């Protein structure tokens, strides 16, 4: 029985990066031997065990064979005869197909170290094409390591293109797709994830609404980059540079979907794209079973981001409606995330990445003014029920008018 560290732990150590997750593979052992040593089984599909003392995972070396469509369509075979090289060849990329023992002796049958040095993401074997999820994984690794200069090998991109055209991506479950998408959006260069998916034809299969934005022009006065797709990539890039949470990054990706529906004869203007885009944002949210907080913010940002940009021009009554839409009294954080998404949108324009966004502080001040209106004096005046709600609205409107006058004087 021999134990090796495999995959990401080896890769990141060789890159000089912090090692967070450690995967271990056990060669030459049976399930019975693992149980006899006190390991606890946890794997439903293949033999994975928890160490009796540390609780860390140990997987028996295994081979796999394609037996159906999609991510789950595989049968696994684990036995003491399975070699380390046979276990490693089923992995996705050469940089993930290395192993090391406790003395840091490297086993690298598929030249992962060479590809690390060359900054290449390359598939291990033709079996790569058997798992459609790998298209998303490679794009995610491209987003993670773009800052180190990594690119996808041409032959790997060809395989990803074949997978995209085969219809296999449609067999992925919403849960698996969202797990990869959400992880990719939280990498340092999430825009690279979208670009790689587009380059291999996967974006039009998974997110056709985003793919449709490329080639759609916008007015150059507001958008020096002109192309809506390129703008979306820039907004996503800004969201990562400013360390925004997943909710904001997801909203940034979807905020302009309505522009993909604008008839060509209306280009480069996109009248009411905020409203036409809502059905598309909703469809994408449902397709990937997106968490509720991400769903809600994406819809609100899609509908109101132009309000954010025009905040200083809004009438007090419109400002109040905006604040009410976000339920700023019970959910102040959601409004903060909206402001952040608007600012990323404003910065995601060629040559304007560093410009100030005074709308942010103005909107925060408006929210503070509306929240400062006390309920107690209205209760003491005898207001209750719907009348109380109306009285509260009048007082908040009065407070916002005063705020607007003072802030824009």
N, C-alpha and C positions, 0 to 999 in steps of 0.2 A: 504494500500500500504506500503510494507516493502522493504527496500533496503539493500542489503548485498554486501560486497566485497567477491569475490570468486576466486578460482584457484591460479595462481602464486603469487598474492599479499599476500595471506594468507600463502602460503607455504614458500615463501622467508622471510617473517617477522619472522615466527617461527624458521627458520634456522639461523636467525641473519644476513641475507644478504640484500643488498640494494634492495628496491622495486622500480622497474622501471615502469612496466605496471600494471595498476589497472583495472580489469574487475568487473563490477557491475551487479547484477541480481535483478530484481524487481518482488516481489511476491505479488499477489492479485490485480493487476491492469490490465485494458484493454487498447487497443490501443487508444481508444477515450479519456480515462482519461489522458493518457500521452500527447496527442495532446492538450488537454484543459489546461494542465499545462505549455504549451509552448515548450515541447520537440519536436525536429525535427526528423522525421523518416529517416533512412539511410539503413536499412536492406532490401535486395532484397528477400532473402529466408525466413527470420524470423524477428520478430519485434525487431529491435535495434534502439535506439533513442539517439540523442545528447542533453546533458543538455543545457537549454536555456542560461545559463551564462558561465559555464566552458567549454562547448563543449566536455565534457567527455562522453564516451559511457555507455548506460544503456540498458540491454537486458531484455525483459520479460521472466519470468521463462517458460520453455518449455519442452516438451517431444519429442522424435524422434523415428521414426520407419523405418527400412530398407525397401527400395522400389525398389532397383536396384543395379547394380554393381558399385564398386568403391567408391571414396570419396564423390561424389555428389549424390549417390543413396539413399537419405533419404527424408522422409516427416516429417515436424515439426508441432507440435500442441502447441499453446500458449493460455492460458486462465487464469482468476483469480483463477480457481480451482487447477491449477498445484502447488504442494507444493515445498518447497525448496529441500526436500529430493528427490523428483522425478526429479528435475532439475539436482541435483548433481550426481545421479546414471548414467546419460548418459555420464559422463566425463570419460577420459581414465584411469587415475591412482588415487589411493586413496589419494596420496599426493596433487593431484590437485582437489579433490572433497570435500574440506572444505570451509566453509563460516564463515564470522564474521560480526557482526553489528557495528555500530559506537562506541559502548562501548567495542569493542574487545571481546564480548561474542562469543565463538566458537561453530559452529554447525558442527559436525564431525560424521555423521552416518555410515561411512564406514572405520573408524579407520585409517584415514590418518596420524594423529599425532603419533600414535603408529608405523606406518611404517616409518615416518620421523626419529624417535628415533632409530629404528632398521636398518636404512639406506637401506630400501627395496623399489624397484619400483614394485608395484603390481597393476594389473588391478582391476577396481571397480566391474565389473559384466561380465557375459558371452557376453553381447552386445559389449564388446571390439572387438570381432572378426568380427563385422559387418563393421568395417572401416579399410581397409588395410593401410591407411596412418599412423595408430597408430603404426605399426611396426617400421617405420622410426622415429616417435616421441619418442617412448620409447628408441630406440638406441641413439637418440640425448640427451635425459635426462640422459642416462647412461654416455655419454661423458661429459655433463655439470657437473655432480655431482660425477664423479669418484674420484676426489680429496678428497671428503668428505667420501669416502668409500661405496658409494651406489652400489648395484648390483641388477640385475633383478631377481624377484622371479621365482622359477622353474616352477610354474603353469602358470605364464605369458609367460615365454619363450616357454612353450608347445603350448600355443595359438598362439604365433607369428610364431612358426614352422608350425602349421596347416594353418595359413593364407598364409605363403610363399608357401606351397605345393598346395594350392587351385587354384592358378592362378589368384587370386584377385589382386595381386600386378601389374599385367599387365594392369589393368583397371585404374591405377593412371595416371593422366595427367602429361606431361613433366613439366609443370609449378609448380604443387604442389610438385612433387618429388624433383625438383631442389631447391625449397624454403627450404625444410627440409634438403637436402644434404648440401647446402651452409651454412645454419645456423649451422649445426652440425660440419662442417669443421672449423668454427670460434670459437668453444668451446675450453676450456682449454686442453681437451684430445680427439682430433678428432679420434685418432687411436682406441679408445674404441668404437666409433660409427661403424667403419668398422668391428671390431672384433665381436660386438654383432650381426650385420647383418649377419656375416658369421656363427656364432653359431646357429642362428635360420633358416638358409637356405635362407635368403633373398638376400644375396650378389650375389649368383649365378643366381638369378632371375633378379636383378636390374643392377648389374655390373659384369657379368660373366667374363669379361676380367680381372678384378682385382682378382676375386675368383680363376681364373686359375693360378695365380702366386704362390699360396700356395702349397708347396711340390716340387717346381721347384728349384733345387740346383744351386749355383753359386760358382766360385772358392774361396776356403777358404782363400787364400792369400789376396784377396781384400775384401772378405766378410766373416768375422769370424762367422757371424750368419747363413751363408750358404743359408737358405731358402729365396727365393725372396719375398714371401708374408710377412714374418716377417721383412725383410728389408724395404719394403714399409711402414709398420706400424711404424717402427722406424724413417723413414724419415719424415713421417707425424707428429710424436711426436716432433721431432726437430723443425719442422716448427712452431708448437704452442709454444714451449719453447722460440723461438726467435721472437715471435710476428709477424710472417709474414702475409701479406695481403691474401685475398681469392685467388687472381690470382696465387700466389706462392704455396699455399696449394693445389690447384687443380692440378697444374703442378706436384707437389711432388707425389700426388696419382697416376697419370697416367704415370709417366716418364719411367717406365720399362715394359710397357704392352707387348712390343715385345718379352720379354723373355718367355712369356706364349705360344709363337708359336714355340719355338726352339724344333726340333725333339729330342726325348730322347737319341738317340744314339750320339748326339753332346754335351749333358750335361757333365760337368757343364759350358762349354763355351757357349757364346751367340753371335756368329758372326753376325754383322750388325743388331742387335736387335733395334738399333736406327731407322733404316729405315722400318723394318718390323712392328714396333709398330705404325707407323704413321696412317695407315688405321684404326687401333683399336681406337686410340685417337680421330680420326675424327668421327668414329661411335658413341662413347660415347658422344662427344660434341653435335652431332646432336640429339641423343636420348633424351637428357634432355634440348635441346634448350638453351645451356649454353651461357651466355653473351660473346660478341665478344672478350673482353680483356682476359678473362679466356681461351677461345678457342685458341687464337693466342699464348699465352704464353705456354700453354700445348704442342702444336705442336712443337714450337721452342725448348723447353726444351727437349722434347722427341728426337728430331733430333740431338741436339748439346750438350747434357750434357756431353758426353765423351770428346768432344772438350774442355769443361770447365776444366775438370780434367787434361787434357794433355796440358793446355794452355802454360806452359813454354817450351814445346817441339815443339810447332807448328811453321812451317815456317812462315815468315812474310806474304807471299802471302795467306796462309790458314787463318791466323789471320785477314787479311783484308777482306776476304770472309765472315768470321764469323761476323765481325762488320757490314758489308754491309747488311747481312741477317737480322740483328736486326734494321736496319735504325737508327743507333745511333745518327745521325745528327739531325733528327727531333723527335726521340722518345727515348731520353736517359734513361727515367725511366724504359722502358721495358728491357733494357740491365741490369740495376741494379737488376731487379727482376729475370732475368736469372741467374745472379751471385749468388743471394741469394738461388735460387733453387738448384744450383750446390753444394753450401756449405752445404745445408741441406742433400743432397744426400751423400756427403762425411762423414758427421757426423752421419748419420743414420746407423751406423755399430757397432756391438757389441764391446764394449771396446774402440772405437775410437771417442766417442761423443765429447771429449774435444780437439781433435787434431787441430792444426792450419791449415788454408787453404790459403797459400800464393798466390794461383791462383787468388783469389778475387782482391787483390791489383794490381797484374800484369795485369789482364784484364782491370781494371779501368784505369791504366796508359796507356795501349795500346789505349783505346778509347779516352783518353785525347790527346794523340799524334796525332791520326788521325784527331780529331776535330780541332786541332791547325793549320792544313794546310789551309792557306788563299786562297780564290778564286780570290781576286782582282788582285794580280800580274799576274795571268794567263790570266785574261781578258785584262790587259794592254799589254800583249804580243800578243793579237789578237785571242786567242782561243775562239771558240764559238760552240754551238751545241754539237754534239757527240764528236768532237775533244776536247772540254773543259772537258767533262766527262772523257775521256781517260787520259788527262793531269793531271787532279785532282787525278785520280786513281794512276798514276805513282808517283806523289808527296807524296801521302799518304803511298804508299808502301815504298818509300824511308825513310819517317819519322818512319815507323814501324820497318824497318831494323835497323835504328839508335837506336831506343828505345830498341829493343831486344838485341842488342849488349851491350848497357849500362846496361840494367837490369840483364843480365845473365853473365856479365863479372866476 
